[in-house]
Amino acid sequence: MSVDAMNDRLIDAYRRERLSFTQYILQATPYAGPADRSMLERVQAIAGAEAKSLDGFADYLADNRVIVPFLGAFPSVFTNYNFIAVRRLLPQLATDQARGLAALERDALASPPGDARTWLERLANDKRMHMAELTKLMDRTSGSP
């Protein structure tokens, strides 16, 4: 794989993850009644942990002179989820995690061994762990209004 192709793959992965639904929720205002506040805090902690990992990935890219162009805005369809109960967001968040995980795994498999691949695998591992946490949260809320 050429250096330019690898850099394009890394930029695409960074852009995709930075503009994910999970990252949008970090900036949105989901509704959480008293019984759901801990759930909202956990969802925000997951999104915050991913943001921190993405910050590290951005530092790696910068250290290796990979210029990430302006990312743009979140997809406008995400605004449909503002002020929605956090428990109603869980399925969409889990779907977003699964989609992101599949893409990161494809990117990692298509990348040669080295630091870039290690970063993609690290992001995928984080996403896998967070997807499991979201699934547990959904399981706890199933059957609840």
Buried (B, 14 or more C-beta within 10 A) or exposed (E): EEEEEBBEBBBEBBBBBBBBBBBBBBEBEBBBEEEBEEBBEBBBEBBEBBBEBBEEBBEBBEEEEBEBEEEEEBEEEBEEBEEBBBBEBBEBBBEBBBBBBEBBBBBBEEBEEEEBBEBBBBBBBBBBEBBEBBBEBBEEBEEEE
